[in-house]
Amino acid sequence: MTEEIFDEFAEEYDSWFLKNRNVLESEVLLLKHFLMEPGRTLSVGCGSGLFEHILRERHGIDIRDGVEPAERFARIAEKRGMTVKIGHAEDLPFDDGGFDTVLQNGTPGYIENLEKAFREAYRVLKTGGHIVVADVPAESSYGLLYRLAAKIGSWGDASVKVLAPQHPYPIEFAAVAKWRPTEEKARLLKTAGFVDLEYAQTLTRHPKYSNDLVERPVEGYDRGDYVAIRARRP
């Protein structure tokens, strides 16, 4: 179901980021914060490869391997220089221990069995490798706003329109997401065997104003609408 939505509205996904360029750059900088010298990296749910393209072209972080369930997205990512296998986070089509880093950027909200996905990430990582998980927390301003809009079924209702940014996240994607609290994701990472969790956040302004400027990441997860966790496979 989720991959069908992303296949149908692939252009809308990229278009939203390109209309919210400061939000996009803030999120890119958050990933960069935890992706310095990442080695061979697998992007799980790489989508259109937009983030990977920007990381490579602007920041010298070269991520070429991807897994993506939506075929239309995968083809776009391949045009951006990635090698993408069709598959799901819960059943990665790779052998054990082949990667230094696994990136899940914006994907946890669209993964049905996140604990299994983390165990799969653990499996394909080398000893000492890292997972980087970045997503909208359920408890954040964005998370609350997206859940409200999804329940109503539209951004046009007056109760959410006055709160929303100029270019809100496509309702089709908000409606199928399962936003999880940061603490839940941390617990599942530990259950999967990961250790040494680190946190960083961005988009600390109200969603209505988050595209007004580019934010540098700050430590923690207490106020960001986009939060990244890095954890190590011992």
C-alpha positions in Angstrom: 0.0 0.0 0.0 2.7 2.5 1.0 4.9 1.9 -2.0 1.8 2.3 -4.3 1.2 5.8 -2.8 4.9 6.7 -3.4 4.8 5.3 -6.9 1.7 7.3 -7.7 2.9 10.6 -6.2 6.7 10.4 -6.8 6.9 13.8 -8.4 4.9 15.4 -5.6 7.5 14.1 -3.1 10.4 15.8 -4.7 8.4 18.9 -5.5 7.6 19.4 -1.9 11.3 19.4 -0.9 12.2 21.7 -3.8 9.5 24.2 -2.6 10.9 24.0 0.9 14.6 24.3 0.2 15.6 25.6 3.6 13.8 22.6 5.2 15.6 20.3 2.8 19.0 21.9 3.5 18.4 21.7 7.2 17.7 18.0 7.0 20.7 17.4 4.7 23.0 19.1 7.3 21.5 16.9 10.0 22.5 13.8 8.0 25.9 15.2 7.3 26.4 15.6 11.0 26.3 11.9 11.5 27.7 10.8 8.1 31.3 12.0 8.1 33.5 9.3 6.5 30.6 6.8 6.5 32.4 4.2 4.4 30.2 2.0 2.2 26.7 3.1 3.0 23.3 1.5 2.3 20.4 3.9 2.1 17.2 2.0 3.1 14.1 3.5 1.5 16.3 5.9 -0.6 13.2 7.2 -2.4 14.2 9.3 -5.4 17.8 9.6 -4.3 17.4 13.4 -3.8 19.2 13.5 -0.4 22.0 11.2 -1.6 22.5 13.4 -4.7 22.8 16.6 -2.6 25.1 14.9 0.0 27.4 13.7 -2.9 27.4 16.9 -4.9 27.6 19.5 -2.1 29.2 17.7 0.8 31.4 15.0 -0.7 29.5 12.2 1.0 29.1 9.4 -1.6 26.2 7.0 -1.1 25.6 4.8 -4.1 23.7 1.7 -2.7 20.0 1.9 -2.1 17.0 -0.2 -1.3 13.5 1.1 -2.3 10.1 -0.7 -2.5 8.6 1.9 -4.9 9.9 1.1 -8.4 9.2 4.6 -9.8 11.2 6.1 -7.0 14.0 3.6 -7.6 14.3 4.5 -11.3 14.6 8.2 -10.4 17.3 7.4 -7.9 19.2 5.4 -10.5 19.2 8.4 -12.8 20.8 10.3 -10.0 23.7 7.8 -9.9 22.6 5.2 -7.4 22.4 1.4 -7.7 19.0 0.5 -6.3 17.5 -2.9 -5.5 13.8 -3.3 -5.1 13.1 -4.5 -1.6 11.9 -3.7 1.9 13.7 -2.7 5.1 12.5 -5.8 6.8 14.1 -8.1 4.3 17.2 -6.5 2.9 18.5 -8.1 -0.3 22.2 -8.1 0.8 24.6 -10.5 2.5 25.7 -10.2 6.1 28.3 -7.6 7.1 28.7 -5.8 3.8 28.2 -2.2 4.9 29.9 0.3 7.2 26.8 2.4 7.5 23.0 1.9 7.1 21.0 5.1 6.6 17.2 5.2 7.2 16.3 8.8 6.2 12.6 9.6 6.6 11.7 5.9 6.3 10.9 4.7 9.9 7.4 6.3 9.6 6.7 4.1 6.5 8.2 0.8 7.8 5.6 -1.6 9.2 7.8 -3.7 11.4 10.6 -1.3 12.5 12.1 -3.8 15.0 12.7 -6.3 12.2 14.1 -3.5 10.0 16.6 -2.6 12.7 17.6 -6.2 13.0 18.1 -6.4 9.3 20.3 -3.3 9.4 22.3 -4.9 12.2 22.8 -8.0 10.0 24.1 -6.2 7.0 26.5 -4.0 9.0 30.1 -4.8 9.7 31.2 -5.0 13.4 31.7 -1.5 14.5 29.4 -0.1 11.8 26.7 2.5 12.4 23.1 3.0 11.7 21.7 6.5 11.2 18.0 6.9 11.6 16.3 10.2 10.8 12.6 10.9 10.9 9.8 13.2 12.1 9.1 12.3 15.8 5.4 11.6 16.7 5.7 14.1 19.6 7.1 16.9 17.5 5.2 19.9 16.1 5.4 18.4 12.6 4.3 15.0 13.9 1.3 16.4 15.6 0.3 18.6 12.7 0.7 15.8 10.2 -1.4 13.5 12.3 -4.1 16.1 12.6 -4.2 16.8 8.9 -4.2 13.0 8.1 -7.2 12.5 10.4 -9.1 15.4 8.7 -7.9 14.2 5.3 -7.0 17.6 3.9 -4.9 20.7 4.5 -7.8 22.8 3.4 -9.7 22.6 6.6 -9.5 25.9 8.6 -8.4 24.1 11.8 -5.1 23.1 10.1 -4.7 25.6 7.4 -3.9 28.4 9.8 -1.1 26.2 11.4 0.4 24.8 8.2 3.4 26.1 6.3 3.0 27.7 2.9 3.7 24.4 1.2 2.6 21.6 3.5 3.7 18.0 3.2 1.5 16.1 0.7 -1.5 14.7 2.5 -1.2 11.4 0.6 2.1 10.7 2.4 1.0 12.1 5.8 -2.0 9.8 5.7 -0.1 6.5 5.3 2.7 7.4 7.8 3.1 5.8 11.2 5.0 8.4 13.2 6.8 7.0 16.2 8.3 8.8 19.3 12.1 9.1 19.3 12.2 7.1 22.6 10.4 4.2 20.9 12.9 4.1 18.0 15.8 4.3 20.6 14.3 1.3 22.5 13.9 -0.7 19.3 17.5 0.0 18.3 18.7 -1.2 21.6 16.5 -4.3 21.4 18.1 -5.1 18.0 21.5 -5.0 19.6 22.8 -1.4 18.9 24.7 0.5 21.5 26.2 4.0 22.0 23.2 6.0 20.8 23.7 9.6 19.9 21.0 12.2 19.0 20.9 15.4 17.0 17.9 17.5 15.8 16.9 20.3 13.5 13.8 22.2 12.4 13.3 23.7 15.9 11.0 26.5 14.8 7.2 26.1 14.4 6.4 24.3 11.2 4.8 27.5 9.8 8.2 29.2 9.9 10.6 26.2 9.5 11.4 27.2 5.8 12.3 30.7 6.7 16.0 29.8 7.2 18.5 27.0 7.2 19.2 25.5 10.6 22.4 23.8 11.8 21.8 20.6 13.8 22.0 20.7 17.6 22.4 17.8 20.0 19.4 16.1 21.6 15.9 15.4 20.6 13.8 17.5 22.8 12.6 20.2 20.4 13.4 19.2 16.8 10.8 18.4 14.1 13.5 16.2 12.5 15.6 14.0 14.7 18.5 11.7 13.9 19.9 8.8 16.0 23.2 7.3 15.3 24.0 3.9 17.0 26.8 1.4 16.7 26.8 -2.3 16.0 29.2 -3.8 18.7 
